[in-house]
Amino acid sequence: MAERARVAVQTAPFDVAVELAALTAGRHDIGAIGSFVGTVRDSAGGRRLAAMVLEHYPAMTERALAGIVAQAGQRWPLLGVTVIHRVGRLVPGDGIVLVLAASAHRAAALGATGFLIDWLKTGAPFWKQEYFVDGTSAWVAARAEDDAAAAAWATVPPPAR
């Protein structure tokens, strides 16, 4: 398990600098931080996006995110993890997800970041609906390449500690 873990599901925007400072405050043992910031694109399948609405069941979502953070902490020697996922109405350019994984070494930080974001993309219990500028909408379906990326972690052995 990561020494410090912060998991949040929120409507409010996140500030990457603030979250990074909170993760590293008073720490001198962190040698690497892997990061991923996901933003809402302005197009989907060639169609202009006006907004995206993310729905979830709060207790179920937070429990699932905490569980995957714990799995990452079992696989890699993590000193801290931050996972923030936004819900509600988001427009193009808005930050939607932040993953920070801190470790003494880059391989663990980067590996954990990849693992967490692949799981968030495929296994997190969020429902996304896209609203297009032409007035239509569509629910976001799972993509085979995202499922393949997440499934690949089953064959990646945890690194030696």
C-alpha positions, -999 to +999 in steps of 0.1 A: +000+000+000+012+035-007+023+054+023+001+083+014-030+078-007-056+104-018-086+093-038-113+119-047-143+119-069-154+155-072-172+181-094-147+208-087-116+213-109-083+201-096-050+220-095-021+198-105+005+220-087-015+220-054-019+182-056+018+177-064+028+199-035+004+180-011+018+146-023+054+156-017+051+179+014+079+172+038+092+142+018+128+138+007+126+101-001+106+106-033+128+102-064+102+101-091+066+110-097+046+096-126+017+117-137-012+117-160-037+145-166-067+137-187-087+164-204-120+166-222-114+167-260-134+189-283-143+161-307-154+125-305-155+103-335-151+133-358-181+151-341-177+184-322-183+180-285-202+206-265-200+188-231-196+155-214-215+144-183-201+118-160-224+099-136-215+075-108-226+059-076-205+077-049-198+049-024-193+023-051-169+045-071-148+056-042-145+020-029-134+008-064-108+036-068-094+029-033-092-008-042-072-002-073-049+022-055-043-005-030-035-030-058-010-005-072+006-002-038+010-040-036+026-042-071+050-013-068+069+003-039+049+035-038+055+064-014+023+082-023-006+082-048-032+107-058-062+098-079-088+125-086-117+119-111-142+145-118-179+139-123-208+161-135-208+183-166-174+190-182-166+210-213-137+206-238-105+216-221-116+207-186-094+184-166-112+151-160-087+129-143-054+132-124-031+104-114+001+109-095+023+080-083+054+087-062+082+063-056+119+063-049+125+053-085+110+061-119+101+025-130+077+021-101+063+056-105+057+053-142+045+017-140+019+025-113+007+055-133+001+035-164-016+007-144-039+032-126-049+051-157-055+020-178-078+007-150-096+040-146-103+040-183-118+005-183-128-006-149-139+025-129-177+027-125-184+059-143-210+064-170-202+090-196-226+107-220-213+131-247-234+160-259-226+173-294-229+208-308-254+195-333-278+188-304-274+150-303-260+129-276-245+094-271-233+073-243-196+065-244-189+028-252-159+008-241-131+007-267-113-026-275-078-009-274-085+004-238-096-031-227-065-046-243-042-021-225-058-029-191-057-067-197-020-065-205-013-057-169-024-092-159+007-105-176+031-079-163+048-092-132+053-068-103+089-054-102+113-067-076+112-046-045 
